[in-house]
Amino acid sequence: MDDLRLITIPISHFCEKARWALELAGLPYHEEPHLQVIHWAHVWRAGRGWTAPVLVTPKGPLRESAQIVRFADAHAHLGLYRNPLAAALEARFDAHLGPDARTWMYHRMLPRPDLMEEYGAPGVPRWERAGMPMMLPVVAKLIARRTDADDDHAADARDRVRAEFDEVAARLSDGRPYLCGDAFSAADLAFAALSAAVLVPDRYGIPLPPLDELPEPYAGEVRAMREHPAGRFALRLYDQERP
């Protein structure tokens, strides 16, 4: 199946979740990355929605990362949903961890347009990259508004992400290797991919800034989250399970 098109915002952790699933299933696909805001036109044309990722398949578009994981799982019989709890945990991470980690990341990174420009748009069309310096101030304001990346909302988001990490650590405290027991599942994939916004892992689907290039206090926060038991778990998944 070599006619799959994945429309993405390249830095998006929900798009990373979709890439991970497709690559885990061995499904070849063509990624079409676009800048934030500009991506609206492309995802609407492909799937009549406003969010990325969108996977265009011969049988129609898949508009949510969870649908794409299901599609990959069914194609390759990965068993990602063998445990019924996996889908419930994935849905919880999608609804809470993903948006909150995104708010945290953008609140810290939007004041650094140089890093956003250098790392935020690999592979986008040439005209988008050429226009990025001019567009970025407007795009940053729209991103901040859509993700609630202001001081108050970001502080609350950080608290919720830390609480989610504490819950994941508690689940793993009995020694189980994965969230649902002995096998890698959709819950593990979702947690690792969506926590990437606060872990900045080396094996992400696109290059991310090295830790020493991140602004403070974000760099210190990332170090702390990497040392959290749930952070170490997510980084282990990147090392062992990310194709």
N, C-alpha and C positions, 0 to 999 in steps of 0.2 A: 504494500500500500504506500506508493511513493508520491501521491498527489495530495498530501495533507499540507495545509497552510496554517501556520500559527501566527496570529496577529498579536503583537505584544507591545508593551512599554518595557524596554529591555531591562531596566533596573527593578521592575516590580517583582515583589516576592510571590504574588499570586501567579505571575507568568513563570517564575522560576519553578513553582510547584508543577505547572503544566509541562514545562520542559523536562523536569526530572522524571515524571511519569512516562512521557513518550519515549525518552531515552532508556528508561528501565525496561520498557516493553520491546525495545528494539525497533520502534516504528520510525522510519525516515520521515522527515517533515522539512518544510521550508519555512523559516522564520521571517516574518515581515515586521521589523521593529519600527516604532514611530515615537516621536516625542509626545510627552503629556500634552493634552488639549488637542493637538493635531490628530492624535489617535482616534478622537471621537468620530471623525469622518470615516475612518477606515473600519472601525468596529461596527458602526451603524450600517455601512454598505454591506459588510460581510454577514452580520447577524442581527441587525435591527435592535442593537443594544448600545450602551454607552461605555461599558467597562471592558478592559482587557484582562485576561486573554480571551480570544475567540479562535476556536479550531474549526477550520472549514474542511469538511469531509465530503466524500461523494454522496452521502445520504443527508447532508445538511449541516448547518453550523452548530457547534457546541459553545455555549456562551458563558459557562462558569468553569472555574478550575476543577471543581468536584466532578462535573460531568466529564471533563477530559481525563481525569484519573480513572473514572469508571470505564471509559472507553478503552484506555490503555490496558487496564486490568482484564477486561473481557477479551481483548485481542490476544494477549499473551498468557492468559490464565495464571496471573501472578499471585492470586490468592490474597490480595490486599484487603478484601472485605470478608475474609473467611470468618473472622470473629465479629459477631454483630456489634460489639462495642466500638469497632474501628470507625464506622460511619458516624456514630454519635459524637465521638471525640473529634473527628475531622470537621464536622459541622460546627462544633463549639469553637475550634481554633479559627475556622473561617470567619465566624461571626464576631469574635472578640479579639483573639490574639493578633490576627492579621491587621485589622484596622487600627488597633491600639499601637502596635509596633510601628506601623507606617506613620502614624501621627508623631510618635517619639522621634523617629528618624528625620522626618521632614522639618520638624521644629528645630532640630540641631543643625541640619545641613542646608536649609534654604538660605541662611545668611552667608553661605559660602558658595557664591555662584561659580567661582573658579573650579571648585571640585565637582559641582553639578555639571558644568560644561565638559570637564575632562572625562568624567566617569559615567555620566548619566545617559549617554546616547550612542553607544557603539552600534555600528551597522545601520543607522537610520539613513534615509535618502540624503544625498549630497546637499540638496537645497535646504533640508531641515537643519542639517548641521551648520551650513553657512549662515543661516538666519538665526541660529540659537543665541548669539550674544545680544541681538536686538530684541528677540522675543522673550528671553528668560525673565526679565523683570515682571512682565505681564503674566507670563505663565506661572511664576512663583507665587504671585498674589492669588491666582485662581487655585493653585494646588493647596495653598495655606487655607483658603476658605473651604474647599471641598473636603479637606482632611482634618479640619479643626486644629490646625497646627499653631495655635496661639498658646501663650504661657499657661493659662489656667487649664485648658483642655489637655495640653501636653503633660502637665504634672499629674493629672488624674490618670492619663493613659499609662504613664510610667508605673504608677502604683498598681494598676490592673495587670500590666505585663509581669511585674515582679510577683504578684499573687498567683498568676497562671504558672509561672516557673516554679513557685513553691508547691503548687498542686501536682505538677508533673514530677517533681522530685519526690514527693510523698508517695506517688504511685510506683515509682521505681525503687523505693527504699527497701522492698522485700527481696531485692536482688534480681528481679526479672530483667532480661536483656532488652525488651521492647515494651511499649506501653500496653499492649494487649497480651503479653505473655512471651512465648518463645520465638515468634515469627515477626518479621518486618511487615507492617501494615500501612494502610492509608493514614492512620492516625500518626504514625511515626513520620511519614513523608510530609504530612501537613505541618506537624509541629516544627520539624527541622527547616522546611522551606520558609515558613512564615515567621520564624524567630530570627531569620537571617538579617532582618532589618536592624536588630540590636546586637547581633553577633559578628556581622561583616565577615563571613567565612571565606577562606582562601579558595575553596573549591566551588564557589558560586558559578552560575552559568555564564556570567560576564565578569570581567575584571572589576574589582571594587578597590577603593582607596586602601593603601596600607595603613595599619593602625597609627603609625607615627605621622601620617598626613591628616588624620581626623582632627577636627577642632575640639578643644576642651569646652565644656565638660563631657562632651560626647565620647571622646577617646577613653576617658576614665570609666564612664558608664559601660562602654563595650567591654573593657577589661574585666569589670566586675561581673557582668552577665556571662562572660566566657568562663569565669571561675565558679559560677553557680552550678550545682550538680545537674540541673536541667540544661544549662548551657553546654556543659561538657558532654552530656548525652547527645545534644543536637550536633555538635561538632564531630562526635564519633560517627554519627549517622552519615554526615558528609564524607568522612574519610572512608567508611566501609560500604555504604549503600548507594552513594551518588555515582552514576555511571561516568 
